Amino acid sequence: MMQTSEERLSPAEYAKKLLSELNIKSVPIYPRKIAKELGIYVWERKSDSGYDGYMISVNNTWGIMINSAIKSITRKRFTVAHELGHYYIDYHDELSYRCFGKDMDDLSSSAKHDEKEANEFAVELLMPDDLFRKDITHQKLSLDSISLLADKYLTSLISTTIRYARCSNDECAVIISENERIKYLAYSESFGKAKSIYLLKNAPLQDGSYAKKLFENGFSILEGQGEVPARAWSSNASEPERLLMEDSRCLPNFNQVISLIWFEKKTNA
């Protein structure tokens, strides 16, 4: 672990500091290479206890073990980045961290504080704020465009879309739905300030949304895009008939639907 610094940095600031120290200025970021630079050995082994990643120190030698049962390459990359967060954040001072999938799931509200901080570190490490914001400037709002970003950064569609929504200057939000209910949501600063519609976790999907139609069709239709009234996403919309854009896509492996919704910028007539 690093020596304790006088000023406590945020997890994202620690990730920026590490990238700066290693002079990494382009993407994709390769967390295993970073681990090697730091003298951390990374290996894979099937975990009988079900964890995704395991950071451990033995005789002052640090290692990261990844569950070989994980099929997703992007998930393995995020797991290594997450464990690097435990190593590099100097106030994460345990000699070992055994991290389960729910700890590294951005959709989980049950993760411990250290795990949430390691997630924040991993997001900034893999999708550096300054580079990511440049890439989304003048980017067309759509899941197809974000999918291209995910390919560029070697990150999952879900994590990239969440990062997009949080960094965007547009009035937009991303919603992950499961069993026809909102499981998780994230939105841009302008979306939150506008208060045009109110999205609530665990709220049922509204009639008229493409997301609900995808569930109703049993995922036989994989995506839906177009204009829908605000009431299709919120029963408490301030302007129920105001149109917003929706781009929804099925995630069959998770029995979920990911939706990107946004309001077009108003223009003066």
KEKE-3310 file (N, C-alpha, C; in steps of 0.2 Angstrom, whole numbers, plus 5000, padded with zeros to 4 digits):
npx = (5004:5002:5010:5002:4994:4994:4983:4967:4962:4949:4942:4942:4951:4963:4964:4966:4979:4987:4986:4993:5005:5010:5011:5000:4990:4981:4967:4962:4963:4974:4972:4979:4992:4995:4995:5006:5016:5016:5021:5013:5006:4995:4983:4973:4960:4948:4935:4929:4922:4915:4919:4923:4935:4951:4961:4977:4990:5006:5020:5024:5022:5011:4996:4983:4970:4959:4943:4941:4930:4922:4915:4915:4926:4926:4921:4931:4942:4937:4936:4950:4954:4946:4952:4964:4961:4959:4972:4979:4973:4976:4970:4963:4967:4967:4975:4970:4957:4942:4932:4915:4903:4892:4898:4905:4896:4888:4875:4871:4866:4870:4884:4899:4907:4921:4921:4913:4920:4932:4925:4922:4935:4939:4931:4935:4948:4947:4939:4944:4940:4943:4947:4935:4925:4929:4927:4913:4908:4898:4894:4882:4866:4863:4861:4868:4879:4885:4888:4899:4908:4910:4916:4928:4934:4934:4925:4910:4893:4883:4891:4897:4886:4881:4891:4892:4879:4881:4891:4887:4882:4869:4851:4848:4845:4849:4842:4840:4830:4821:4810:4800:4801:4809:4826:4838:4845:4853:4858:4861:4868:4860:4848:4844:4842:4832:4821:4810:4804:4801:4810:4809:4817:4813:4800:4786:4787:4780:4765:4767:4780:4795:4803:4794:4786:4796:4798:4784:4783:4791:4805:4806:4807:4821:4825:4820:4816:4812:4801:4792:4779:4782:4775:4775:4786:4785:4773:4772:4776:4780:4777:4766:4764:4774:4787:4799:4815:4818:4828:4829:4835:4836:4844:4847:4854:4854:4841:4836:4832:4840:4839:4840:4836:4831:4828:4826:4835:4828:4823:4823:4809)
npy = (4994:5012:5025:5035:5049:5067:5074:5069:5061:5059:5043:5044:5054:5047:5038:5046:5051:5040:5036:5047:5046:5035:5040:5038:5041:5038:5028:5011:5008:4997:4987:4976:4977:4989:4984:4975:4985:4990:4980:4970:4954:4946:4933:4920:4909:4897:4901:4894:4899:4909:4923:4937:4944:4945:4953:4951:4951:4943:4940:4953:4954:4958:4952:4949:4939:4933:4927:4913:4909:4919:4925:4936:4948:4961:4962:4956:4964:4976:4970:4968:4982:4987:4980:4985:4998:4995:4993:5004:5016:5024:5024:5012:5000:4986:4969:4960:4959:4952:4951:4951:4948:4957:4967:4974:4978:4990:4992:4989:4992:4987:4986:4987:5002:5003:4995:5002:5013:5008:5004:5017:5021:5012:5015:5028:5025:5016:5023:5038:5054:5066:5062:5054:5064:5072:5063:5062:5074:5082:5070:5059:5056:5040:5022:5015:5023:5024:5011:5010:5018:5010:4999:5006:5009:4997:4993:4988:4989:4993:4999:5009:5017:5022:5030:5039:5045:5052:5060:5068:5084:5085:5083:5070:5052:5036:5020:5005:4991:4978:4964:4972:4983:4998:4995:5002:5018:5032:5049:5064:5080:5091:5085:5081:5094:5100:5093:5088:5076:5063:5050:5034:5022:5005:5008:5004:5001:5012:5012:5014:5016:5011:5002:4994:4988:4979:4970:4965:4959:4948:4948:4945:4955:4965:4978:4995:5011:5029:5043:5047:5051:5061:5056:5042:5038:5043:5045:5057:5067:5084:5090:5081:5077:5081:5078:5065:5057:5040:5026:5010:4994:4976:4966:4951:4941:4945:4946:4959:4976:4990:5007:5022:5039:5055:5073:5083:5097:5113:5124:5141:5149)
npz = (5000:4998:5006:5019:5014:5017:5013:5010:4996:4984:4977:4963:4961:4965:4955:4944:4948:4948:4934:4929:4935:4929:4916:4907:4893:4884:4878:4874:4892:4901:4913:4919:4914:4921:4934:4933:4931:4944:4951:4955:4955:4944:4942:4937:4944:4947:4958:4972:4982:4976:4974:4964:4963:4971:4982:4989:5001:5003:5013:5010:4996:4983:4976:4964:4962:4950:4947:4937:4932:4927:4912:4904:4896:4898:4911:4918:4916:4923:4936:4939:4939:4949:4960:4960:4964:4978:4982:4978:4984:4998:5011:5011:5020:5022:5023:5014:5002:4998:4985:4980:4966:4968:4975:4966:4957:4949:4950:4962:4979:4990:4992:5002:5010:5006:4995:4986:4984:4978:4966:4961:4959:4949:4938:4935:4931:4920:4911:4909:4915:4908:4895:4892:4892:4882:4871:4871:4867:4856:4852:4845:4853:4858:4860:4851:4848:4860:4862:4853:4860:4871:4865:4861:4874:4880:4889:4898:4890:4899:4910:4903:4897:4909:4914:4903:4905:4917:4914:4904:4895:4891:4893:4900:4904:4911:4912:4920:4919:4926:4927:4923:4931:4937:4941:4942:4941:4933:4930:4920:4926:4921:4919:4931:4937:4929:4933:4925:4924:4936:4941:4949:4959:4959:4954:4944:4926:4915:4904:4887:4886:4877:4883:4892:4882:4877:4887:4888:4876:4878:4875:4862:4853:4851:4853:4854:4848:4848:4849:4864:4875:4890:4901:4899:4905:4918:4930:4936:4929:4925:4913:4906:4892:4885:4873:4873:4869:4867:4869:4869:4874:4874:4887:4886:4893:4906:4909:4908:4903:4895:4895:4887:4889:4884:4883:4869:4865:4868:4856:4851:4844)
capx = (5000:5005:5010:4996:4995:4992:4977:4963:4960:4944:4944:4943:4958:4968:4965:4970:4985:4990:4987:4998:5012:5012:5011:4995:4986:4976:4963:4960:4968:4975:4974:4984:4999:4996:4997:5013:5020:5016:5024:5007:5005:4988:4982:4966:4958:4941:4933:4924:4918:4911:4921:4925:4942:4954:4968:4980:4997:5009:5027:5025:5021:5004:4993:4976:4967:4953:4939:4942:4923:4920:4916:4915:4932:4926:4921:4938:4946:4934:4938:4957:4954:4943:4957:4970:4959:4960:4979:4982:4970:4980:4966:4961:4973:4967:4980:4967:4950:4939:4926:4910:4900:4888:4902:4908:4890:4886:4868:4870:4866:4872:4891:4902:4910:4927:4919:4910:4926:4936:4922:4924:4942:4940:4927:4939:4954:4946:4936:4946:4935:4945:4946:4928:4921:4930:4924:4906:4907:4895:4892:4875:4864:4860:4864:4873:4885:4888:4891:4905:4912:4912:4922:4934:4937:4934:4921:4903:4888:4880:4895:4898:4880:4880:4897:4889:4874:4884:4896:4884:4879:4862:4846:4847:4846:4849:4838:4840:4824:4820:4804:4796:4802:4816:4831:4844:4845:4858:4856:4865:4866:4855:4842:4842:4840:4826:4815:4804:4801:4803:4811:4810:4819:4807:4794:4784:4787:4773:4762:4769:4787:4797:4805:4789:4784:4800:4796:4778:4785:4795:4811:4806:4809:4827:4826:4814:4818:4808:4798:4787:4777:4785:4771:4777:4791:4784:4766:4772:4779:4778:4773:4765:4763:4781:4790:4806:4817:4819:4832:4829:4838:4836:4850:4844:4858:4853:4834:4835:4832:4843:4835:4843:4830:4833:4824:4829:4836:4823:4826:4818:4806)
capy = (5000:5018:5029:5039:5056:5072:5076:5063:5062:5055:5038:5046:5058:5042:5035:5051:5051:5034:5037:5053:5044:5030:5043:5035:5047:5036:5022:5008:5007:4990:4987:4971:4981:4993:4980:4973:4991:4991:4974:4966:4948:4944:4926:4917:4903:4896:4902:4889:4903:4913:4929:4939:4946:4944:4956:4948:4952:4938:4942:4960:4953:4959:4948:4949:4933:4934:4921:4911:4907:4925:4924:4943:4951:4968:4961:4954:4971:4980:4967:4970:4989:4987:4978:4990:5003:4993:4993:5011:5020:5023:5022:5005:4997:4979:4965:4957:4961:4947:4955:4947:4952:4962:4972:4977:4979:4997:4992:4986:4997:4984:4986:4991:5008:5002:4992:5008:5018:5004:5005:5024:5021:5008:5018:5033:5022:5013:5029:5044:5059:5071:5059:5052:5070:5074:5058:5062:5080:5082:5063:5058:5052:5033:5016:5013:5027:5022:5005:5011:5020:5004:4996:5010:5009:4990:4993:4985:4994:4996:5004:5015:5021:5025:5035:5044:5049:5056:5065:5072:5090:5084:5082:5063:5047:5029:5016:4998:4988:4971:4962:4978:4988:5001:4993:5006:5024:5037:5054:5070:5085:5095:5081:5082:5101:5101:5091:5087:5069:5060:5042:5031:5015:5000:5010:5000:5004:5015:5011:5018:5016:5005:4997:4990:4984:4974:4965:4962:4954:4942:4949:4943:4961:4966:4985:5000:5018:5034:5048:5044:5056:5060:5051:5035:5036:5045:5047:5063:5072:5091:5091:5074:5076:5083:5072:5064:5052:5034:5021:5004:4988:4970:4962:4944:4937:4947:4947:4966:4981:4996:5012:5029:5043:5062:5078:5087:5104:5117:5130:5147:5149)
capz = (5000:4998:5012:5020:5012:5022:5011:5008:4990:4982:4973:4956:4961:4966:4949:4940:4950:4945:4927:4928:4937:4924:4910:4902:4891:4879:4879:4881:4898:4902:4921:4920:4913:4927:4940:4932:4933:4951:4954:4957:4951:4942:4940:4937:4947:4949:4965:4975:4986:4972:4973:4957:4963:4978:4983:4995:5002:5007:5013:5006:4989:4982:4971:4962:4959:4947:4946:4930:4929:4924:4905:4901:4896:4901:4918:4921:4916:4929:4942:4940:4940:4956:4965:4960:4969:4985:4983:4977:4989:5004:5017:5011:5023:5024:5020:5009:5000:4994:4982:4976:4961:4971:4977:4960:4953:4949:4951:4969:4984:4996:4993:5007:5008:5003:4988:4982:4983:4973:4960:4958:4956:4943:4933:4932:4928:4913:4907:4912:4914:4903:4889:4891:4891:4875:4866:4870:4864:4849:4851:4844:4859:4856:4862:4846:4849:4867:4861:4850:4865:4875:4861:4861:4880:4882:4895:4896:4888:4905:4914:4898:4897:4916:4914:4898:4908:4922:4911:4898:4896:4889:4898:4899:4910:4909:4917:4920:4921:4927:4929:4922:4936:4937:4945:4943:4936:4933:4925:4920:4931:4919:4919:4938:4939:4926:4936:4921:4926:4942:4941:4956:4959:4960:4951:4938:4920:4912:4898:4882:4885:4873:4888:4894:4877:4876:4892:4886:4870:4880:4872:4855:4850:4855:4854:4852:4848:4845:4853:4868:4880:4897:4905:4897:4910:4924:4931:4940:4924:4925:4907:4904:4885:4882:4870:4875:4865:4871:4865:4874:4871:4879:4889:4888:4898:4913:4909:4909:4898:4896:4891:4887:4888:4884:4880:4864:4867:4866:4852:4851:4837)
cpx = (5004:5006:5004:4998:4992:4985:4973:4960:4953:4946:4946:4950:4964:4969:4968:4977:4990:4991:4993:5005:5015:5012:5006:4990:4981:4973:4964:4965:4968:4977:4979:4991:5000:4998:5004:5018:5021:5019:5019:5006:4998:4988:4975:4965:4951:4940:4928:4919:4914:4913:4923:4933:4944:4961:4971:4988:5000:5017:5029:5025:5013:5002:4986:4974:4960:4949:4938:4935:4920:4921:4917:4922:4932:4925:4927:4942:4943:4936:4945:4958:4951:4948:4963:4968:4960:4968:4981:4979:4973:4977:4963:4967:4972:4972:4976:4959:4947:4932:4922:4907:4896:4892:4904:4902:4888:4878:4866:4870:4868:4880:4894:4905:4916:4926:4917:4916:4931:4932:4923:4930:4942:4936:4932:4946:4953:4942:4938:4942:4937:4944:4939:4924:4922:4927:4916:4904:4904:4893:4884:4872:4860:4864:4870:4880:4889:4891:4898:4910:4915:4917:4928:4938:4937:4931:4914:4898:4885:4884:4896:4892:4879:4885:4894:4884:4876:4888:4893:4881:4871:4858:4844:4848:4846:4846:4839:4834:4824:4814:4799:4796:4809:4820:4836:4843:4851:4856:4861:4863:4860:4848:4839:4839:4834:4820:4809:4800:4804:4804:4813:4812:4813:4801:4792:4785:4780:4771:4765:4776:4789:4800:4800:4786:4789:4799:4789:4779:4789:4802:4812:4808:4815:4828:4820:4817:4812:4805:4792:4785:4780:4781:4772:4783:4790:4777:4766:4776:4776:4774:4772:4766:4770:4784:4797:4808:4819:4823:4833:4832:4838:4843:4848:4848:4857:4845:4832:4834:4836:4840:4839:4837:4833:4828:4829:4830:4831:4826:4821:4816:4808)
cpy = (5006:5021:5034:5046:5061:5074:5070:5065:5057:5049:5040:5050:5053:5039:5039:5051:5046:5034:5042:5050:5039:5033:5040:5040:5045:5030:5018:5008:4999:4989:4981:4973:4985:4989:4977:4979:4992:4985:4969:4960:4947:4937:4925:4910:4902:4897:4898:4894:4909:4921:4931:4941:4946:4947:4953:4950:4946:4940:4948:4960:4954:4955:4950:4943:4935:4927:4919:4909:4913:4925:4931:4946:4957:4967:4960:4960:4975:4977:4969:4977:4990:4985:4982:4996:5002:4994:5000:5016:5019:5021:5016:5001:4990:4975:4961:4959:4955:4950:4951:4952:4958:4968:4977:4979:4986:4998:4990:4992:4994:4983:4990:4997:5008:5000:4998:5012:5014:5004:5012:5024:5018:5011:5024:5030:5020:5019:5036:5050:5064:5068:5057:5058:5072:5070:5059:5069:5079:5074:5062:5053:5046:5028:5014:5017:5026:5016:5005:5014:5014:5000:4999:5009:5002:4989:4990:4991:4997:5001:5010:5020:5025:5031:5040:5048:5054:5061:5070:5079:5090:5082:5074:5058:5040:5025:5009:4995:4981:4969:4968:4983:4992:4999:4998:5012:5029:5043:5060:5075:5089:5091:5082:5089:5102:5099:5090:5081:5067:5052:5040:5024:5010:5002:5005:5004:5006:5012:5016:5019:5010:5000:4992:4985:4978:4968:4961:4957:4949:4942:4946:4949:4963:4973:4989:5007:5023:5039:5045:5050:5055:5056:5044:5033:5038:5048:5054:5068:5079:5093:5084:5073:5078:5077:5071:5058:5046:5029:5015:4998:4982:4968:4955:4940:4939:4948:4955:4970:4987:5001:5019:5034:5050:5066:5082:5094:5109:5123:5135:5148:5156)
cpz = (5000:5005:5013:5018:5017:5020:5008:5001:4989:4978:4966:4956:4961:4959:4944:4941:4947:4938:4925:4930:4932:4916:4905:4900:4885:4881:4873:4886:4899:4909:4922:4919:4919:4933:4939:4934:4940:4955:4957:4952:4950:4940:4940:4940:4948:4956:4967:4979:4983:4971:4966:4957:4970:4978:4989:4995:5006:5006:5009:4999:4988:4976:4970:4959:4956:4946:4939:4927:4926:4916:4902:4902:4900:4909:4922:4922:4922:4935:4944:4942:4947:4961:4966:4964:4976:4987:4983:4982:4996:5010:5016:5013:5025:5020:5014:5008:4996:4992:4978:4971:4963:4973:4971:4955:4954:4951:4958:4974:4991:4997:4999:5005:5004:4996:4984:4980:4977:4966:4957:4955:4949:4937:4930:4929:4921:4909:4910:4910:4909:4896:4887:4889:4884:4870:4866:4868:4857:4847:4850:4850:4856:4859:4857:4847:4855:4866:4858:4855:4869:4871:4861:4868:4883:4888:4893:4894:4894:4909:4909:4898:4903:4916:4909:4901:4913:4920:4906:4900:4894:4894:4897:4905:4907:4914:4915:4923:4922:4930:4929:4927:4935:4943:4947:4939:4938:4928:4925:4925:4928:4919:4926:4940:4935:4929:4932:4922:4932:4941:4948:4955:4962:4957:4945:4932:4918:4906:4893:4881:4881:4878:4890:4888:4875:4881:4890:4880:4872:4877:4865:4851:4854:4857:4851:4853:4845:4851:4857:4873:4886:4901:4904:4902:4917:4925:4934:4935:4925:4919:4904:4896:4881:4879:4872:4870:4869:4866:4870:4870:4876:4880:4891:4893:4905:4914:4911:4903:4900:4892:4892:4885:4888:4881:4875:4867:4864:4862:4852:4844:4834)
residu = (MET:MET:GLN:THR:SER:GLU:GLU:ARG:LEU:SER:PRO:ALA:GLU:TYR:ALA:LYS:LYS:LEU:LEU:SER:GLU:LEU:ASN:ILE:LYS:SER:VAL:PRO:ILE:TYR:PRO:ARG:LYS:ILE:ALA:LYS:GLU:LEU:GLY:ILE:TYR:VAL:TRP:GLU:ARG:LYS:SER:ASP:SER:GLY:TYR:ASP:GLY:TYR:MET:ILE:SER:VAL:ASN:ASN:THR:TRP:GLY:ILE:MET:ILE:ASN:SER:ALA:ILE:LYS:SER:ILE:THR:ARG:LYS:ARG:PHE:THR:VAL:ALA:HIS:GLU:LEU:GLY:HIS:TYR:TYR:ILE:ASP:TYR:HIS:ASP:GLU:LEU:SER:TYR:ARG:CYS:PHE:GLY:LYS:ASP:MET:ASP:ASP:LEU:SER:SER:SER:ALA:LYS:HIS:ASP:GLU:LYS:GLU:ALA:ASN:GLU:PHE:ALA:VAL:GLU:LEU:LEU:MET:PRO:ASP:ASP:LEU:PHE:ARG:LYS:ASP:ILE:THR:HIS:GLN:LYS:LEU:SER:LEU:ASP:SER:ILE:SER:LEU:LEU:ALA:ASP:LYS:TYR:LEU:THR:SER:LEU:ILE:SER:THR:THR:ILE:ARG:TYR:ALA:ARG:CYS:SER:ASN:ASP:GLU:CYS:ALA:VAL:ILE:ILE:SER:GLU:ASN:GLU:ARG:ILE:LYS:TYR:LEU:ALA:TYR:SER:GLU:SER:PHE:GLY:LYS:ALA:LYS:SER:ILE:TYR:LEU:LEU:LYS:ASN:ALA:PRO:LEU:GLN:ASP:GLY:SER:TYR:ALA:LYS:LYS:LEU:PHE:GLU:ASN:GLY:PHE:SER:ILE:LEU:GLU:GLY:GLN:GLY:GLU:VAL:PRO:ALA:ARG:ALA:TRP:SER:SER:ASN:ALA:SER:GLU:PRO:GLU:ARG:LEU:LEU:MET:GLU:ASP:SER:ARG:CYS:LEU:PRO:ASN:PHE:ASN:GLN:VAL:ILE:SER:LEU:ILE:TRP:PHE:GLU:LYS:LYS:THR:ASN:ALA)
# end
